[in-house]
Amino acid sequence: MRIATANTYDNALEQLYKRQSELSVQQERVSTGQRVNRPSDDPAAAAQAERAMTRLTRIDVDQRALESQRAALATAESALGEATGLVQGARDLAISAVNGAYSARDRTTVANQIANLRDQLFALSNRTDSNGVSLFGGLGSSGAPFADTTPGVSFQATAGQRAATATALPGAMDGQAIWMEVPTGNGVFKVSLGAGNTGTAWTDAGSVVTPSAQTGDSFSVTFSVVGGVTTYDIVDTSTAATVAAGQPFVDGAPIQFDGLSVIVHGAPASGDTVAVAPSVQTNIFKVLDDAIANIGNTSSDNKLAQSVTLALVEIDASLERLQSARSQAGDWLNRADTITNTQSARSLSLESDRSRAVDLDMAKGISDFNKFQTGYQAALQSYAQIQKLSLFNFIN
């Protein structure tokens, strides 16, 4: 069999180019640290890595949004803490207003101090995060969610609360539920003195003794004084029916009807009335506004005691709303930590998937590089030897 010299040269060159190409590819892999540098290297692995990178990018975007939401909620939680302190301060001032040693000027000073706290509280309700978004804007607000107008403070945003998801938290809280939904009276009914009362009677906030007996109607208790004996009649003003008539009045003894109990203190005058009506919704600012007006303008001790008693129970209800909202914000902040930990674990898992698909085992990669380098050197040496295999090299 005859093999042409040219054919030998071609085979040698082919092996040389092949070894050179293998060495070049392996050198690129070692340099980049990746086994797959382009989709054509391993289409299946490249697709798997691309999917992992897409998910990692999504996690990164979600995490940046979560950090913004976390910062907003932390600011909201701090604002609610400040608000709680302000309302508690107003409560302490309201209690001090019934101090028997206080003059009318002293009570006016107390009212002014409460008014200052009320203004600070209103400013907190419109606080924004670092991006200028209202912390208590509910489902959205183009401007400040609360407006302090002549009729009173109103909520101008969209009421409602966005729900937390597996990867995100609400960036704002429902200001309507926090600041504007405070029940009047004791939360079930409200007790108030008649506007024309002339006696010294005042009441507590009342309580529910038999919930199943409640009708939700409004009632009026009217006192009568005849021959030094005080009695009272109870009328259901919703139905105009007389519930009780000529009942003897005892200072400090509970007056019970419709499953309710009201304790009247002092000495009512003939014709004085006490009204009992179902509780309705008011707001924190209205509670403080009423307290300010009553403490600053009420001259009689019994009416002052009545207004402070009412203010305290409504302030307590306001505090409950603020503390509940602050607790909710704290729960969301804890949830943010949980989400972050979960996302970190997912990122680590996806990064592992990507690495397994395209990254190079460096120990094996360097070993293969040395192997290909040796093969290339052998091909070079072989070609150098083949070049010398010519008949003309042996002709003298």
C-alpha positions as CSV (number, residue, x, y, z in Angstrom):
1,M,0.0,0.0,0.0
2,R,1.3,3.4,-1.0
3,I,0.6,6.4,1.2
4,A,1.4,9.7,-0.4
5,T,3.6,12.2,1.6
6,A,0.9,14.9,1.1
7,N,-1.7,12.6,2.8
8,T,0.6,12.1,5.7
9,Y,1.1,15.8,6.0
10,D,-2.7,16.4,5.9
11,N,-3.4,13.9,8.6
12,A,-0.7,15.4,10.8
13,L,-2.1,18.9,10.3
14,E,-5.6,17.7,11.1
15,Q,-4.5,16.2,14.4
16,L,-2.5,19.4,15.1
17,Y,-5.5,21.6,14.5
18,K,-7.8,19.3,16.5
19,R,-5.4,19.4,19.5
20,Q,-5.0,23.1,19.2
21,S,-8.8,23.6,19.2
22,E,-9.3,21.3,22.2
23,L,-6.6,23.2,24.1
24,S,-8.1,26.6,23.2
25,V,-11.6,25.5,24.4
26,Q,-10.2,24.1,27.6
27,Q,-8.1,27.2,28.2
28,E,-11.3,29.3,27.8
29,R,-13.1,27.1,30.3
30,V,-10.3,27.4,32.9
31,S,-10.0,31.1,32.4
32,T,-13.8,31.8,32.8
33,G,-14.4,29.0,35.4
34,Q,-17.4,27.9,33.4
35,R,-17.9,24.6,31.5
36,V,-20.6,26.2,29.3
37,N,-19.6,29.6,27.9
38,R,-22.2,29.7,25.1
39,P,-25.4,27.8,24.5
40,S,-23.9,25.7,21.7
41,D,-21.5,24.2,24.3
42,D,-24.4,22.4,26.0
43,P,-27.9,23.6,25.1
44,A,-29.7,21.7,27.9
45,A,-27.3,23.0,30.6
46,A,-27.4,26.6,29.2
47,A,-31.3,26.5,29.3
48,Q,-31.2,25.3,32.9
49,A,-28.8,28.0,33.9
50,E,-30.9,30.7,32.1
51,R,-34.0,29.6,34.0
52,A,-32.1,29.7,37.3
53,M,-30.7,33.2,36.5
54,T,-34.2,34.5,35.6
55,R,-35.5,33.3,39.0
56,L,-32.6,34.8,40.8
57,T,-33.2,38.1,39.1
58,R,-36.9,38.0,40.2
59,I,-35.9,37.2,43.7
60,D,-33.5,40.2,43.7
61,V,-36.2,42.5,42.5
62,D,-38.7,41.2,45.1
63,Q,-36.1,41.6,47.8
64,R,-35.4,45.2,46.9
65,A,-39.1,45.9,47.0
66,L,-39.4,44.1,50.3
67,E,-36.6,46.2,51.8
68,S,-38.5,49.4,50.7
69,Q,-41.7,48.0,52.3
70,R,-39.8,47.0,55.5
71,A,-38.4,50.5,55.8
72,A,-41.9,52.0,55.4
73,L,-43.4,49.7,57.9
74,A,-40.6,50.4,60.4
75,T,-41.4,54.1,60.0
76,A,-45.1,53.4,60.5
77,E,-44.4,51.3,63.6
78,S,-42.3,54.1,65.0
79,A,-45.0,56.7,64.2
80,L,-47.6,54.6,65.9
81,G,-45.4,54.3,69.0
82,E,-45.1,58.1,69.0
83,A,-48.9,58.4,68.6
84,T,-49.5,56.1,71.5
85,G,-47.2,58.3,73.7
86,L,-49.1,61.4,72.6
87,V,-52.5,59.9,73.3
88,Q,-51.4,58.6,76.7
89,G,-50.1,62.0,77.5
90,A,-53.5,63.5,76.6
91,R,-55.1,60.9,78.9
92,D,-53.0,61.9,81.8
93,L,-53.8,65.5,81.2
94,A,-57.5,64.7,81.1
95,I,-57.3,63.0,84.5
96,S,-55.5,66.0,85.9
97,A,-58.3,68.3,84.8
98,V,-60.6,67.0,87.5
99,N,-58.2,68.0,90.2
100,G,-60.4,69.9,92.7
101,A,-57.6,72.4,93.3
102,Y,-57.5,73.5,89.7
103,S,-59.1,76.8,88.7
104,A,-60.8,77.6,85.4
105,R,-57.5,79.0,84.2
106,D,-55.6,75.9,85.1
107,R,-58.2,73.8,83.2
108,T,-57.8,76.1,80.2
109,T,-54.0,75.4,80.3
110,V,-54.7,71.7,80.4
111,A,-57.0,72.0,77.4
112,N,-54.3,73.9,75.5
113,Q,-51.7,71.2,76.3
114,I,-54.1,68.6,75.0
115,A,-54.6,70.7,71.9
116,N,-50.9,70.8,71.3
117,L,-50.7,67.0,71.6
118,R,-53.7,66.7,69.2
119,D,-51.9,68.8,66.6
120,Q,-48.8,66.6,66.9
121,L,-50.9,63.5,66.5
122,F,-52.5,64.9,63.3
123,A,-49.0,65.5,61.9
124,L,-48.1,61.9,62.6
125,S,-51.2,60.6,60.8
126,N,-49.9,62.3,57.6
127,R,-46.3,61.1,57.9
128,T,-44.7,59.7,54.8
129,D,-41.8,57.3,54.1
130,S,-38.5,58.2,52.5
131,N,-40.1,58.1,49.1
132,G,-42.9,60.5,50.1
133,V,-45.6,57.8,50.2
134,S,-48.2,58.2,53.0
135,L,-47.7,55.6,55.7
136,F,-51.4,55.5,56.5
137,G,-52.8,56.0,53.0
138,G,-54.6,52.7,52.9
139,L,-55.1,51.5,49.3
140,G,-53.8,54.8,47.8
141,S,-53.7,58.5,48.2
142,S,-52.5,61.2,45.8
143,G,-51.8,63.6,48.7
144,A,-52.1,63.7,52.5
145,P,-54.7,61.1,53.5
146,F,-56.1,63.2,56.4
147,A,-57.5,66.7,56.1
148,D,-58.3,68.9,59.1
149,T,-61.3,70.8,58.0
150,T,-63.9,72.9,59.9
151,P,-66.4,69.9,60.5
152,G,-63.5,67.8,61.7
153,V,-60.7,65.6,60.5
154,S,-61.7,63.5,57.4
155,F,-59.9,60.6,55.6
156,Q,-59.4,61.4,52.0
157,A,-57.5,58.3,50.8
158,T,-59.0,55.0,49.8
159,A,-59.8,52.9,52.9
160,G,-58.6,49.3,53.0
161,Q,-55.5,47.2,53.7
162,R,-53.4,45.4,51.1
163,A,-52.7,41.9,52.1
164,A,-49.2,40.5,52.6
165,T,-48.0,37.8,50.1
166,A,-45.3,35.2,50.2
167,T,-42.7,37.7,48.9
168,A,-44.1,41.1,49.7
169,L,-45.7,43.2,52.4
170,P,-48.1,46.2,52.3
171,G,-46.2,49.5,52.0
172,A,-48.9,51.5,53.8
173,M,-51.4,50.9,56.5
174,D,-55.2,51.5,56.6
175,G,-55.4,55.0,58.2
176,Q,-59.2,54.7,58.2
177,A,-59.2,51.7,60.5
178,I,-56.4,53.0,62.7
179,W,-57.4,56.7,63.3
180,M,-61.1,57.0,62.2
181,E,-62.9,54.0,63.6
182,V,-63.1,54.6,67.4
183,P,-66.4,53.7,69.0
184,T,-68.2,56.3,71.1
185,G,-68.9,55.7,74.7
186,N,-67.9,52.3,76.1
187,G,-68.1,50.7,72.6
188,V,-71.7,49.4,73.1
189,F,-73.6,52.5,74.2
190,K,-72.9,56.1,75.1
191,V,-74.2,57.8,78.2
192,S,-74.7,61.6,78.2
193,L,-76.3,64.2,80.4
194,G,-79.2,66.3,79.2
195,A,-78.3,69.7,77.9
196,G,-80.6,71.5,80.3
197,N,-79.6,69.6,83.5
198,T,-79.3,71.8,86.5
199,G,-78.5,69.3,89.2
200,T,-75.1,67.8,90.1
201,A,-75.7,64.4,88.7
202,W,-73.0,62.7,86.5
203,T,-72.6,59.1,85.4
204,D,-70.0,56.4,84.7
205,A,-69.5,55.1,81.2
206,G,-71.9,52.3,81.8
207,S,-71.5,48.5,81.3
208,V,-73.3,45.6,79.8
209,V,-74.6,43.1,82.4
210,T,-76.8,40.8,80.2
211,P,-75.7,40.9,76.5
212,S,-78.6,38.7,75.4
213,A,-81.1,41.2,76.8
214,Q,-79.9,44.1,74.7
215,T,-82.2,45.5,72.0
216,G,-79.9,48.3,70.7
217,D,-82.6,50.9,71.3
218,S,-82.0,54.4,72.7
219,F,-83.3,55.2,76.2
220,S,-83.9,58.3,78.4
221,V,-83.8,58.3,82.2
222,T,-85.8,61.3,83.6
223,F,-85.5,62.3,87.3
224,S,-88.2,63.7,89.4
225,V,-87.8,65.3,92.9
226,V,-91.0,65.5,95.0
227,G,-90.9,66.2,98.7
228,G,-87.1,65.6,98.8
229,V,-87.5,62.1,97.3
230,T,-85.9,61.5,94.0
231,T,-87.3,59.0,91.6
232,Y,-86.7,58.2,87.9
233,D,-88.6,57.0,84.9
234,I,-87.0,55.0,82.0
235,V,-88.4,55.4,78.5
236,D,-87.4,53.6,75.4
237,T,-87.1,56.5,73.0
238,S,-86.9,54.2,70.0
239,T,-90.4,52.8,70.6
240,A,-91.7,55.5,73.1
241,A,-92.5,52.6,75.5
242,T,-92.1,53.2,79.3
243,V,-89.6,50.7,80.7
244,A,-89.9,51.7,84.3
245,A,-91.6,54.4,86.3
246,G,-91.2,55.9,89.7
247,Q,-88.1,54.0,90.6
248,P,-86.3,55.3,93.7
249,F,-83.0,56.9,93.0
250,V,-79.9,56.1,95.2
251,D,-76.7,57.9,94.6
252,G,-74.1,55.4,93.3
253,A,-76.6,52.6,92.9
254,P,-76.7,51.0,89.4
255,I,-79.7,51.7,87.2
256,Q,-80.3,48.6,85.1
257,F,-82.4,48.1,82.0
258,D,-82.2,46.4,78.6
259,G,-79.2,44.4,79.8
260,L,-77.3,47.6,80.6
261,S,-76.2,49.2,83.8
262,V,-75.5,52.9,84.5
263,I,-74.3,54.3,87.8
264,V,-75.5,57.9,88.5
265,H,-73.6,59.9,91.1
266,G,-74.6,63.2,92.7
267,A,-78.0,64.8,93.1
268,P,-80.1,65.2,90.0
269,A,-82.6,68.0,89.9
270,S,-86.2,67.5,88.9
271,G,-86.4,67.2,85.1
272,D,-82.8,66.3,84.7
273,T,-82.2,63.5,82.1
274,V,-79.6,61.0,81.2
275,A,-79.6,59.7,77.6
276,V,-78.3,56.3,76.6
277,A,-77.8,55.7,72.9
278,P,-76.1,52.9,70.8
279,S,-72.4,53.5,70.2
280,V,-71.4,54.9,66.8
281,Q,-68.0,55.5,65.2
282,T,-66.0,58.6,65.9
283,N,-62.2,59.2,65.4
284,I,-59.2,59.9,67.6
285,F,-59.1,63.6,66.7
286,K,-62.8,64.1,67.5
287,V,-62.3,62.4,70.9
288,L,-59.5,64.8,71.7
289,D,-61.4,67.8,70.3
290,D,-64.4,67.1,72.5
291,A,-62.2,66.6,75.5
292,I,-60.4,70.0,74.8
293,A,-63.8,71.8,74.4
294,N,-65.3,70.3,77.6
295,I,-62.3,70.7,79.8
296,G,-61.7,74.3,78.7
297,N,-65.3,75.5,78.8
298,T,-67.1,73.4,81.4
299,S,-67.7,75.2,84.7
300,S,-69.7,72.8,86.7
301,D,-67.9,69.9,88.5
302,N,-70.4,67.3,87.6
303,K,-70.4,68.1,83.9
304,L,-66.6,68.2,83.9
305,A,-66.5,64.8,85.6
306,Q,-69.0,63.4,83.0
307,S,-67.0,64.7,80.1
308,V,-63.7,63.4,81.5
309,T,-65.2,60.0,82.2
310,L,-66.4,59.8,78.6
311,A,-63.1,61.1,77.3
312,L,-61.1,58.5,79.2
313,V,-63.1,55.5,77.9
314,E,-62.9,56.8,74.3
315,I,-59.2,57.6,74.7
316,D,-58.7,54.1,75.9
317,A,-60.5,52.8,72.8
318,S,-58.2,55.0,70.7
319,L,-55.1,53.6,72.4
320,E,-56.4,50.1,71.7
321,R,-56.6,50.9,68.0
322,L,-53.1,52.4,67.9
323,Q,-51.6,49.5,69.9
324,S,-53.3,47.0,67.7
325,A,-52.0,48.7,64.5
326,R,-48.5,48.9,66.0
327,S,-48.7,45.2,66.8
328,Q,-49.7,44.5,63.2
329,A,-46.8,46.5,61.9
330,G,-44.5,44.5,64.2
331,D,-45.9,41.2,62.9
332,W,-45.3,42.3,59.4
333,L,-41.7,43.3,60.2
334,N,-41.1,39.8,61.7
335,R,-42.7,38.4,58.5
336,A,-40.2,40.4,56.5
337,D,-37.4,38.7,58.2
338,T,-39.0,35.3,57.5
339,I,-39.4,36.2,53.8
340,T,-35.8,37.4,53.6
341,N,-34.6,34.1,55.0
342,T,-36.8,32.1,52.7
343,Q,-35.6,34.1,49.7
344,S,-32.0,33.7,50.7
345,A,-32.5,29.9,50.9
346,R,-34.1,29.9,47.4
347,S,-31.3,32.0,46.0
348,L,-28.7,29.6,47.3
349,S,-30.6,26.7,45.9
350,L,-31.0,28.3,42.5
351,E,-27.3,29.4,42.5
352,S,-26.4,25.8,43.1
353,D,-28.6,24.7,40.2
354,R,-26.9,27.2,37.9
355,S,-23.5,26.3,39.1
356,R,-24.0,22.6,38.6
357,A,-25.3,23.3,35.0
358,V,-22.5,25.5,33.7
359,D,-19.6,25.9,36.2
360,L,-16.4,24.1,35.7
361,D,-14.9,21.7,38.2
362,M,-11.5,23.5,38.4
363,A,-9.5,20.4,39.5
364,K,-10.9,18.4,36.6
365,G,-10.6,21.4,34.3
366,I,-6.9,22.0,35.0
367,S,-6.2,18.3,34.7
368,D,-8.0,18.2,31.3
369,F,-6.0,21.4,30.2
370,N,-2.7,19.7,31.0
371,K,-3.9,16.6,29.1
372,F,-4.8,18.6,26.1
373,Q,-1.6,20.6,26.3
374,T,0.4,17.4,26.3
375,G,-1.6,16.1,23.3
376,Y,-1.0,19.4,21.5
377,Q,2.8,19.2,22.2
378,A,2.8,15.6,21.0
379,A,1.0,16.7,17.8
380,L,3.6,19.4,17.2
381,Q,6.5,17.1,17.7
382,S,4.9,14.5,15.4
383,Y,4.3,17.0,12.7
384,A,7.9,18.2,13.0
385,Q,9.1,14.6,12.5
386,I,6.7,14.0,9.6
387,Q,8.1,17.1,7.8
388,K,11.5,15.4,7.6
389,L,10.1,12.3,5.9
390,S,10.9,13.4,2.3
391,L,13.0,11.4,-0.4
392,F,14.8,14.6,-1.3
393,N,16.3,14.7,2.2
394,F,18.2,11.5,1.3
395,I,19.4,12.3,-2.2
396,N,23.0,13.5,-2.4
